[in-house]
């Protein structure tokens, strides 16, 4: 495995790695080893996603994190932001957390009750939420239907994540779109208030939810690369890689625990 600094980059619910736009490539160009996995149930069909849930996605994020040898910065879009936050909460050796329109605010119990009622009535899918983009020349590769079971699992997972956010001590970069029609910006507020590390908030004035594909994408990539580059190597550069590997091994738990 490489000793280069690493970046874990995670997409959101019903989307794909295409939703991440140029973020992975920009980080690679800046010298990072990048892991940007397709999350379980994605890139195939809504029916496949209906059979997957929070534990599948967190396990995939954890597995991708383990494939990175050097100091790691975790990056995520939407639900991918929640998954990246979970990795940062589990691994204090993570150098930084950068999230784009993160969904971390747990929904009310009444919302979960409604989802359960849908499933009980045989309603398995909701309308899709993909391609919320202001740029008319851009489009997201995303499902046109949203599996109710997957949303319910995600919602329960967010409730599990909430009390763990205070354990995030690394620097956090939150990029929020002014015109997000999928995730209210208050979710970014919740993350900013909950974490235990320093927070930088950047507003993307011209973008909607899928900001990596939208009008502010160049600025978004620059911000993330700069943030990651300042943290990924640490003050002592590559000499810290062995120490990061040791700490990562001490903090990791076997899958399923």
Number of C-alpha atoms within 10 A of each C-alpha: 8 12 17 20 28 28 31 26 29 32 28 27 24 26 26 23 21 18 23 26 20 16 26 24 14 17 22 17 11 14 16 28 23 24 21 20 17 19 24 19 21 22 18 13 14 20 15 14 24 19 13 19 20 19 14 14 21 20 17 18 25 21 14 18 26 15 15 22 19 25 29 30 32 29 32 27 28 25 25 29 27 29 33 29 30 24 23 26 22 19 21 16 20 26 25 28 31 26 29 29 32 31 29 28 21 18 15 10 12 9 13 16 11 13 20 16 12 16 15 10 9 9 14 17 19 14 11 14 17 22 23 20 23 20 16 8 9 13 17 20 14 24 22 17 18 22 25 21 21 23 20 21 16 23 24 17 19 21 16 13 19 19 12 16 23 16 18 24 21 21 19 27 22 24 23 28 24 16 19 20 14 16 20 18 21 15 17 23 16 17 23 20 12 16 22 16 16 13 18 12 14 14 15 22 12 17 23 26 28 31 31 24 27 26 21 19 20 16 12 23 19 14 16 23 24 14 19 27 18 13 21 26 22 16 10 8 13 15 12 16 21 14 13 18 17 11 15 22 12 10 11 13 11 6 8 6 5
